[in-house]
Amino acid sequence: MDKLTGLVGAIVVGGIAVAGWQAISSTAAPQGHSMVPPDTSAIAEGAAIAQITRPDELSDNARLGKSIFEGACAECHGTNAAGRNGVAPPLVHKIYEPSHHSDMAFLSAAQNGVKSHHWNFGNMPQVKGVTQGDVKMVVEYVRELQRANGIK
């Protein structure tokens, strides 16, 4: 068998293996994200969803991010990103851990808005009046809050 035939055969076998793995994976677990938001039915409308432990100190960037967050995000996402029931989710929640929602996901959401996909609070509109640099500082603030609350 020549090298080209062997290569084509390996690619075909690999493709079949991947297709089989995807078929097994898609039947073994539901599509989409497996993290389920908490039941908020016992929380008053507009009240904080998460209990947040604030870090003893924030970095300079996170302090700036906190100030930007308070002006542009807290009305919906609550004080210390604890969420507001019926309004917007807490950003200090395992759903927003860096391995699932990258920093770029936050940038995209602020710049473009985002369709509701984890919580039942409706779509998030674009955040007007913030720059990418502003959002990067907000993300630093949120990440420091997350780490203080055991979300890595």
C-alpha positions in Angstrom: 0.0 0.0 0.0 1.4 3.4 -0.9 1.7 6.3 1.6 -1.2 8.3 0.0 -3.6 5.3 0.3 -2.5 4.8 4.0 -3.0 8.5 4.7 -6.5 8.6 3.2 -7.4 5.4 5.1 -6.3 6.9 8.4 -8.3 10.1 7.7 -11.4 8.1 6.9 -11.0 5.9 10.0 -10.4 9.0 12.2 -13.5 10.7 10.7 -15.6 7.6 11.5 -14.2 7.5 15.0 -15.0 11.2 15.7 -18.5 10.8 14.2 -19.1 7.8 16.4 -17.9 9.6 19.5 -20.1 12.6 18.8 -23.1 10.3 18.3 -22.4 8.6 21.6 -21.8 11.9 23.4 -24.9 13.5 22.0 -27.1 10.6 23.3 -25.4 10.3 26.6 -25.8 13.9 27.6 -28.1 16.7 26.6 -26.8 19.3 24.1 -25.8 22.7 25.6 -24.5 23.6 28.9 -24.9 21.2 31.8 -24.8 23.8 34.6 -28.3 24.4 35.8 -29.1 27.8 37.3 -30.5 27.8 40.8 -34.2 27.8 41.6 -35.0 31.5 42.3 -38.7 31.1 43.0 -38.3 31.8 46.8 -36.2 35.0 46.2 -38.1 38.3 46.0 -38.3 40.0 42.7 -35.3 42.3 42.2 -33.4 40.8 45.3 -29.9 39.5 45.1 -29.6 35.9 43.8 -26.2 35.0 45.1 -24.5 35.7 48.5 -21.2 37.2 47.7 -18.0 37.2 49.7 -16.0 40.3 48.7 -12.2 39.9 48.6 -10.2 41.8 51.3 -8.5 43.8 48.6 -9.0 44.4 44.9 -6.2 45.0 42.3 -6.0 48.5 40.8 -7.7 47.2 37.6 -10.5 45.5 39.6 -11.1 48.7 41.6 -11.5 50.6 38.3 -13.7 47.7 37.0 -15.9 47.9 40.1 -16.5 51.6 39.5 -17.4 50.9 35.9 -19.5 48.0 36.9 -21.5 50.1 39.4 -22.2 52.7 36.7 -23.0 50.4 33.8 -23.9 46.9 35.0 -25.1 46.9 38.6 -28.6 48.2 37.8 -29.2 44.8 36.2 -26.6 42.4 37.6 -26.8 43.8 41.1 -24.4 44.9 43.7 -21.1 42.9 43.6 -22.5 41.0 40.6 -24.9 39.1 42.8 -27.7 39.2 40.2 -31.2 40.6 40.6 -34.0 38.1 40.6 -36.2 38.5 37.6 -33.8 41.1 36.0 -30.3 39.6 35.4 -28.2 36.7 36.6 -25.3 36.8 39.1 -21.9 36.9 37.4 -20.4 35.4 40.5 -21.8 31.9 39.6 -20.2 28.7 38.3 -21.9 29.3 35.0 -19.6 32.2 34.4 -16.4 30.5 35.4 -13.5 31.3 33.0 -13.5 27.8 31.5 -17.1 28.3 30.3 -17.5 32.0 29.8 -14.1 33.4 28.7 -13.2 37.1 29.1 -14.1 37.5 25.4 -17.6 36.2 26.1 -18.1 39.2 28.5 -16.6 41.6 25.9 -19.0 40.2 23.2 -22.0 40.3 25.5 -21.4 44.0 26.4 -20.6 45.0 22.8 -23.3 43.0 21.0 -25.8 41.9 23.6 -26.5 38.2 24.0 -29.5 35.9 23.7 -30.7 34.3 26.9 -29.3 30.8 27.2 -28.7 29.9 30.8 -31.3 31.9 32.7 -34.9 32.9 32.1 -34.4 36.7 32.4 -34.6 37.5 28.7 -31.9 38.7 26.3 -29.2 41.0 27.5 -29.0 44.2 25.4 -25.8 45.8 24.2 -24.3 48.0 26.9 -23.9 51.5 25.5 -21.2 53.9 26.5 -18.6 51.3 27.6 -15.4 50.7 25.7 -13.6 47.3 25.3 -11.1 48.6 27.9 -13.9 49.4 30.3 -15.2 45.9 29.9 -11.8 44.4 30.4 -11.6 46.2 33.8 -15.1 45.0 34.7 -14.1 41.4 33.8 -11.0 41.8 36.1 -13.4 42.9 38.9 -15.8 40.0 38.3 -12.9 37.4 38.1 -11.6 38.6 41.5 -15.1 38.3 43.0 -15.4 34.9 41.5 -12.0 33.7 42.9 -13.0 35.1 46.4 -16.1 32.9 46.1 -14.3 29.7 45.1 -15.0 30.0 41.3 -11.8 29.4 39.4 
